[in-house]
């Protein structure tokens, strides 16, 4: 039996969508897939087996590859996670016909059937970023923004991390200006870090006040001699439920440090935050 392949379809002017075959788009398949998703972070070995089983039956199930890559990554199988992420992305691209033009056509996140492919772009971009292949990551993040400029996936923050890692402060500044009202921790602290690096001393006081208002724990995290991951945030009464990373928390401060280690180790940055203790 030949595997049924999803396809990209133009439905209105520049708007496109993925259409999945009935073999993938059905309740039984969804329940099996979601069982694997719910196991991620808790039992990644079992999740891996579920996604492999799905892929064996449905080799064009993009989201099964996406989450298999995550299961591998959680098990520190970095080679497997990269190859799986790459395969997911390439499968998605192969579903788009030659009439689809990346430079002008849209794949909106608001269309649920576009999300598996947009996720594949995101996951592969992060794989490249983890390998310090920042230029390749930037291309993928920019591709996502071309498809869906509303950026529901938050890749603008990852772009800023890449620009800082490349010491491309001019492009970082352009991105920050474009999103001057963005209150994400990456952008609020990014404006302050850029001012420190560029010796814009007149801006430091106000930018520091904004940054501390956003998350007061970051300065202390930056100046620590040893960084230890804080306990997982739990909702009272739900001791086994991982509630994620709350805004303004010590968990958020640690994640921000972890994602920007190189920049935050800059002598100018360390000196500035040491001076305000």
DOGUZA-457159 format. One record per residue (C-alpha): x, z, y negated. Coordinates in steps of 0.05 Angstrom, whole numbers, plus 5000, padded with zeros to 4 digits. Each point is the difference from the previous one (the first is absolute). Example, Ala and Ser with C-alpha at 12.3 -4.5 7.8 and 13.67 -1.06 7.14 Angstrom:
% residues 2
((5246,5156,5090))
((5027,4987,4931))
//
This chain:
% residues 277
((5000,5000,5000))
((5029,4980,4932))
((5003,5058,4950))
((4954,4992,4941))
((5037,4999,4934))
((4975,5025,4932))
((4999,4949,4944))
((5003,5000,4925))
((4939,4970,4967))
((4987,4980,4928))
((4932,5026,4978))
((5000,4994,4924))
((5048,4965,4953))
((5067,5036,5008))
((4970,5055,5045))
((5019,5001,5074))
((4985,5046,5058))
((5022,5011,5072))
((4947,4986,5052))
((5011,5034,5067))
((4973,4973,5067))
((4946,5039,5038))
((5052,5022,5051))
((5033,5043,4945))
((4941,5012,4954))
((4955,5042,5044))
((4982,5074,5007))
((5035,5011,5067))
((5065,4972,4974))
((4994,5040,4936))
((4989,5065,5037))
((5061,4988,5044))
((5043,4983,4940))
((4976,5060,4959))
((5015,5046,5059))
((5073,4980,4992))
((4998,5008,4925))
((4975,5071,5006))
((5058,5018,5047))
((5054,4979,4950))
((5043,5059,4978))
((4971,5043,5056))
((5015,4961,5063))
((5038,4937,4981))
((5019,4985,5072))
((4928,4995,5021))
((4982,4961,4937))
((5056,4951,5017))
((4970,4988,5069))
((4930,4988,4971))
((5026,4949,4949))
((5042,4965,5053))
((4938,4995,5045))
((4960,4970,4942))
((5055,4950,4984))
((5005,4978,5073))
((4926,4983,4999))
((4998,4974,4928))
((5069,4974,4978))
((4973,4984,4930))
((4974,5069,4984))
((5040,5010,4935))
((4981,5073,4989))
((5021,5019,5071))
((5070,4974,4984))
((4998,5037,4933))
((4985,5066,5032))
((5045,4989,5059))
((5056,4992,4949))
((4980,5068,4970))
((4999,5032,5069))
((5070,4974,5013))
((5024,5024,4932))
((4972,5070,5012))
((5041,5002,5064))
((5062,4978,4962))
((5002,4934,5037))
((5022,4963,4938))
((5019,4934,5035))
((4932,4995,5034))
((4962,5020,4937))
((5035,4945,4959))
((4989,4945,5052))
((4927,5019,5009))
((4987,5002,4925))
((5033,4932,4992))
((4958,4971,5057))
((4936,5026,4968))
((5017,4968,4934))
((5019,4933,5032))
((4936,4999,5041))
((4960,5011,4936))
((5036,4944,4964))
((4989,4954,5059))
((4925,5010,4993))
((5000,4971,4929))
((4992,4924,4998))
((5045,4953,4961))
((4946,4996,4946))
((5012,5073,4983))
((5050,5006,4943))
((5033,5068,4991))
((5013,4986,4927))
((4926,4992,4980))
((4953,5025,5055))
((4973,5070,5008))
((4990,5047,5059))
((4962,5060,4970))
((5007,5070,5029))
((4926,5010,4987))
((4987,4952,5058))
((5011,5043,5061))
((5022,4942,5043))
((5059,4986,4953))
((5028,5071,5008))
((5037,4990,5067))
((5043,4944,4970))
((5010,5037,4934))
((5021,5061,5040))
((5050,4957,5039))
((5032,4978,4935))
((5005,5073,4977))
((5028,5026,5066))
((5053,4946,5005))
((5019,5011,4927))
((5011,5074,5014))
((5041,4982,5062))
((5046,4958,4956))
((5002,5054,4947))
((5020,5052,5052))
((5058,4954,5019))
((5021,4994,4927))
((4980,4926,5001))
((4968,5009,4932))
((4996,4927,4980))
((4960,4984,5063))
((4955,5060,4988))
((4988,4977,4929))
((4978,4931,5023))
((4949,5030,5048))
((4973,5050,4949))
((4995,4944,4949))
((4963,4957,5051))
((4948,5055,5008))
((4990,5005,4925))
((4991,4925,4997))
((4944,5004,5051))
((4968,5064,4972))
((5023,5018,4930))
((4957,5063,4999))
((5052,5030,5047))
((4958,5046,5042))
((5061,5012,5044))
((5044,5028,4944))
((5057,4951,5011))
((5016,5004,4925))
((5031,5068,5014))
((5042,4972,5056))
((5023,4943,4954))
((5024,5052,4950))
((5040,5035,5055))
((5032,4934,5019))
((5018,4982,4927))
((5031,5069,4991))
((5038,4994,5066))
((5029,4933,4976))
((5015,5031,4932))
((4957,4946,4970))
((4979,5044,4942))
((4976,4942,4957))
((4948,4978,5051))
((4982,5072,5014))
((4986,5009,4925))
((4956,4938,4999))
((4959,5027,5059))
((4993,5068,4966))
((4977,4967,4935))
((4949,4958,5038))
((4970,5064,5029))
((5010,5045,4940))
((4937,5040,5015))
((5014,5010,5074))
((5003,5073,5018))
((5033,4992,5068))
((5058,5048,5011))
((5048,4941,5010))
((4983,4971,4932))
((4996,5066,4961))
((5068,5023,5025))
((5025,4928,5000))
((4991,4996,4924))
((5040,5064,4992))
((5056,4978,5047))
((5006,4934,4964))
((5006,5035,4933))
((5055,5045,5029))
((5039,4941,5027))
((4992,4960,4935))
((5020,5060,4957))
((4933,4998,4962))
((5007,5072,4981))
((4943,4998,4949))
((4950,4987,5056))
((5023,5053,5048))
((4961,5061,4975))
((4932,4966,5002))
((5013,4963,5065))
((5023,5064,5033))
((4937,5036,4978))
((4957,4945,5030))
((5040,5001,5064))
((4995,5075,5009))
((4925,4996,4986))
((4996,4949,5056))
((5041,5041,5050))
((5038,5062,4979))
((5038,5006,5066))
((5041,4936,4995))
((5055,5027,4953))
((5015,5057,5048))
((5000,4953,5060))
((5050,4953,4965))
((5050,5056,4986))
((4998,5032,5069))
((5066,4999,5039))
((4961,4995,5065))
((4933,4966,5009))
((4952,5024,5053))
((4932,4970,5014))
((4945,5049,4980))
((4945,5020,5049))
((4943,4950,5009))
((4942,5014,4952))
((4940,5028,5037))
((4929,5010,4977))
((4980,5074,5007))
((4961,5009,5064))
((5028,4935,5029))
((5068,5021,5028))
((5010,4937,5041))
((4977,4949,4948))
((5054,4965,4960))
((4970,4994,4931))
((5053,4951,4975))
((5040,5009,4936))
((4961,5032,4942))
((5015,4977,4929))
((5046,5049,4964))
((5022,5035,5064))
((5068,5020,5027))
((4987,4950,5056))
((4992,4944,4948))
((5064,5022,4965))
((5039,4998,5065))
((4973,4931,5018))
((5019,4975,4931))
((5071,5025,5008))
((5004,4971,5071))
((4978,4931,4976))
((5048,4999,4941))
((5061,5037,5026))
((5051,4951,4974))
((4974,4997,4929))
((4989,5075,4996))
((5072,5012,5023))
((5025,4963,4937))
((5046,5047,4961))
((4961,4989,4936))
((4934,5017,5033))
((5028,5062,5034))
((5032,5024,4936))
((4936,4992,4960))
((4957,5039,5050))
((5054,5053,5008))
((5000,5010,4925))
((4926,5016,4997))
((4999,5054,5054))
//
